[in-house]
């Protein structure tokens, strides 16, 4: 019987039972010898000798009885005392001294446990089970029966053991945990929270368990009283709801930091947290008890969590069809948790519905500082964007929908970018965003194009006002859309441009011409359509107006027949531009090597009329189509693309381009003359000089013509006068009354060209022309002498014997009827020319050359020589004599004597 055993042997027998996990025998021994084996001694024996591998279920009942002082029920049963029966008392005493029982104290246990022997045993036993055997999974079965033993033990188990065991064993299995239970308990609260969340959402297959982790790790961890502190003992960024009560948790703050960091780096984890977790009240304590978090602590948890969720929505960096709906779900869930009501639509539904945002006062949300709130101090109370208020959530929902609209239109836009546009209100940046949206929308048209563009227009206008009624906010600082700083007219204008660019003429007409609301003013529509037509023209590659870009240009300019009719200056300009461009399509034209002509060249060229010179160079015989080129040049002026016509206002009439018309006419004629000379078609060049240059120098508005600086006509006429006939020169098709001698005829024509050059040339060029004129005259005189000699030789050879001699006539012959011999003899008797000796006299001569235009009247007014019969019968003058008089006789009134003309040769003898 145990009653006969000495205290030493009782202790040795109890240690023996504990070592062999014979809990039943130990319990009977404890009941029979309670005075020796008191509670503390038994707990020390168990703590020292009970193997940690023994399952807690083996000895939990004994511990519960020991804790309740109920060991008497084991006192009646017998015991096996064999292990100590043969041991002497001295030997037993010696063995007792060698037991070295572990003290029932724990320096690492919270202060509330120091006087609770059962709790200290359980804590120490848990540490040993974890550190020495790794049987951490059995610790909860040891501790759970004692949760009601004391509030301190309950708090320690729920806030430390349960999260640690779940993190290390139940949720994520780790062969060698980073921390032991004791080490985890010693961690600072932020570090402990990071360890609990270190595996959450780390693998794609585990993202469906994120809610479980927050519910089963973070929730229980917050139950410990040691997790909370008052504001007076913390650097809390949150206000205290109930003064004097602990309403701050450093571990919870770390959880919020972890949440927003996940939003910035792995947004799917942050979205999953909000979707799978129901907030601070959503806890998994393992059925142990209800949460011990106070109301004030719950309000702190809820409001700070809401702030972190809103911050996470701003921090999501991606702008995809998955990320933005996630941000929308987070915000909607938070509105519901805060009691502001459920959002009745998904983001996709909102994109189609375009709901109106409430007109909240957001004057404090403007400027660069507000934009920085999306990046810094996200969890601070001073941050208005993450404040758990209804206005902040409404603003965030509007920004998310704005970003979603932009992204769906093809322009990636995160929530943060949408916020920058709305808060900074940089009109230039907003206009750029509108341009990018329209450009991207044009590239992804699907289905019914008119319906598609109507939706695009609605979305762009919603981005301008967020659906708030009224033209503009009453306060200049109110936020109305991410492009709210841009006037509505600008957006409507850009939409009109897009409709015209995409050939949606009927839709554009129904919105902007047939709409009684008149989204745009008439003058804006007119200018926009005109510019759109020019853009279509500039993008064209074929100069044929019935194809490609030019056809589109034609369609655009006629898309609004009521607003932009045929008589409008813009329509006339575009029509003229299309006509001249289409006319050029009939010719071969290459401005650069291997690069065909494109219509845009006409609009960007500094002097588009000069392009016609390229046409004349590259198309043989093109100069013969002078009227066509004149019409082209006139159309270029009417189109406002010439150098001087560009300065004429948009709505001016073509009458303002009078001088430019004259300039274009002169330039084209000169170009055709030079082209004819290049191709050795002197006859055509001559005809243009005497017919076209004569007309342009004498007809029309003389005032305008005098003011036009003509650098082309006199040069062309001079080049024609300098042309020397060669074998390649094309022969004339008919002679008319001209000289039969081709050389004389050619010289006569050259003199006419030079005479025209004298009439149209500036004063500074007269000397050069006069020199050429003199040389040409000398060549003509030589040709006439040669012809006279040839005529005399022919006449001598042609005399017939027996011919009657006629009496010599004493009547003088007119110059035009004199023989070549007589003409040459009279020329020899003329005084020597002094032209080369006097420059001063030449300057006097140039003042009198204006009278050259009266050449025809002077020749017609001279008296005719009488016929041999005494009758003044008109005699037909020879062409070469007329030309000689054109070269010399017209100088009689001024400087004829200077160049050697016989001033008396036409006076009748008396």
C-alpha positions, 0 to 999 in steps of 0.5 A: 500500500502507498500509505506505508511508503516514505515521502522519498519513495512516493516522489520516486514512484510518481516520477517513475509513473510520469516517465512511463506515462502511467497517468492512471497510477500517478493519479491514484498515487496522487489521491492517496498521498495528496499531502506529499504530492501536492499540485505544484509538485505533481505539475513539476514532475509531469513537466520534467518526466512526462515525455512530450510524445505522449498524446495530450488526451492521455493526461488532460483529464488528470490535469483537469482533475488536478486543476479542480482539486478532484483527485480523491476519486482515485484514492481507493484503487491499488498501486504497483509499488514494485519499483521502490519496494527493494530500495532503502530509505537512504538510497531513496533519499539520495535518488530524490535529490537527483530528480532535479524537478523543473521549477514551475515558473516561466519568464516568457509568460505574460504577467497575468500567468505568474500565480496560475500554476496550471496555466504556466504548466500548459505554456511550458508544456506547449513550448517543449512539445514544439521545440523538442518533438515538433508535435505542434499539431497536438498543442491545441488539443492540450490547451483547448480544454483549459480555455475557460480556465482563465481569461489570460490563458484564453487570450494567449491561446487564441491570439498566439497559439491558434494563429501560429499553429494554423500558419505553421501546421494547418494552413501551410506545412513547413518542415522547419518553421522560421520561428518556434512558438516561443520565438513567435510569441516574442516577435514584435507585433508588426513582425508577427503579423508579417510572418502570419501573412508571409505565405498568403497569396504567394501561389496562384493555387492558394489565392482562393484561400486568402480569405481563410488566412485573414479570417483564421490568422489575423482575426484571432491574432487581434483577440489578445489584449496585448495587441492593443494600446491606447493612443497615449502610448502609441504613435497612432495615425488614427483618432481614438473613438473612446478616450482612455481605451486601447484603440490602436494595434501596431499589428493591425496597422502592419496588416493594412500596410501589407494590404496596400503593398499587395495592391501595388505589387500583386493587386489580385491578392488585395482584391481577393482579400476584400472579396473573400473577407467580410471585414473585422467581424469576420473571424474564425476562432475555431468555435472557442468563443465570441470575439472580445474586441470592443465596439470602439476597437471594431470602429477603429478596425473598420474605418482603418480597413476602409481607408486601406481598401480605398488606398489599394484601389488607387494603388492598383497599377494595371489598367486592364479589363480585370484590374479595374473591375477588381478595384470597383468591387473593392470600393463597392464592398467597402461602401456596403460595409460602411453602410452607404448602400450597395452599388446596383451595377457592375463596372461593365453595366456602369460602362453601358449605363453611364450613371450620373455621379452626385454633385459633391463638393470637391473643392478640397480635392484639386491641385498637385497636392491632391494628386500626391495623396494618391501616392503618399500618406494613403493611410493618414487621416488627413488624406481626403481621398481615402477617408471612409466617407460617402463622398470619397467612395463616390469619387473613387467609383467615378474615377474607376469608371472613367479609367475603365471607359478609357481602357475599353476605348484602347487607351490604358488608364489606371485609377491613379492616372484618371485621378491625375487628370481630374485633380490637376486639371491640366487642360493641355493634358486633358485635350491630349487624352481626348485626342488619344481616345478618339484616335484609338476608338477609330482603330477598333471599330466593331459592328454597327459603326453609327451605333459604335460612334454614338456610344463613343460620343456619349462616353466622351461627354460623360468623361467631361461631366460625369453625367452631372447636369448643367453646362459647367459647375457653379464653382470653378473648383468643382470636379466634373470628369477627368476631362472637365477642364476642356470645354464641351465645344472642343470635345464635340469638335473632335468627335465631328472630326472623327466622324468625318475621318471615318466617313460617318457623314449621315451620323455627323449630319444628324447630330450637328446639322439636324439636331435642334439642340445644336451641339456646335455653332455654325462657324465651328462646324464650317471650319471643322468640315473645311479642315477635315476636307483638307486633311483628307486631301493631304492624306490622298495618294492619288491625284484623281478626284474620283478615287481615294483621298480626293474622293473623300475630300469631295464627300466631306466638303459636301457632307453638310449642304445646309451649313456649308453650301456651294457658295460658301468660300470654303466650298469654293476653295476646296472645289478649286483645289480638287479641280487643279489637282485632278487636272495634274493627274492627266500628266506624268509628274515626278518631283523626286526621283522615283516618287510619284506626285502626291496631292499634299505637295500642292499645299505644302509647296512654297510656290505650287504654280512652279510645279507646272514648270515640272509638268512642262519639263516632263511632258513633251508638247504640254506647252501647247495646252496653255489654256489648261495650265492657266486654268490650273493656276487660277484654281490654285489661287482660288484654293488659297494655296499660292504664296500670296493667296494664303494670306487671304482670310478664310471667308474672303472672296476671290476678288482679294486675289486679283494681283495673284491671278495676274501673277499666276497668268504671267508666270504660266505664260512665261513657263510655256514660252520657255518650255516651247523654246526648250523643245525648239518650237520657236513658232509657238513661243513667238505666238505666245509672246506676241499674242499672250504677253501683248494682251497681259501687258495692255488689257485688264486692270492696269493698276493691279498689273503695274503693282505686280512685280513681273520677273517672268514675262520680259525674261521669256520674251527676251529668251525668245528674242535671243533664240537662234534657229537651228536644224532642230527648230520646228518649221512653221506650218504656214507663212501668211504674208511673211517673208519667204526667206526663213532667216529674215522671217526668224529675225523679224519674229525675234525683233518682235519678241525683243520689242515686247520685252522692251515694253514689259521689262523693268528699267534696270534691264533695258540696256541688256535688251537694247544690246540684243535688239541692236545685234538682231537688227544688224543681223536683219540688215545683213540678211536683207542685203544678202537677199537684195544681192540675190534678187539683183543677180536673179533680175540680171540673169532674167533680162529678155532681149528686145524688151521695152525700156520704161522711163525712169520714175522720178517719184520717190518710193516708200520704204516698204516698196523699195527694192532691197538694193535701194534700201541697202543704199539708203541705209549706207547713207544714214549717219553713224550710230552713237548708241555705244558712246552715250549711256546718258542718251540711252537713259533718255531713250528708255523714257521714250520707249513707252511709245513703242505701243503706238507702232502700228498707228505711226505706220498706218498714218504715213502718206502713201507714195503716188502711183505712176498714174498720179493716183494715190492707190494704196500699195501692200507693204512687205512684211520685212519692211514693216518689221524693219520699221518696227525696229527703227521707225518707232524710235523717230520721235525720241532716239531714232537718230542715236541708233542710225535710223534715216529720219527723212526717208519717208518724207516726199520729195518736193 
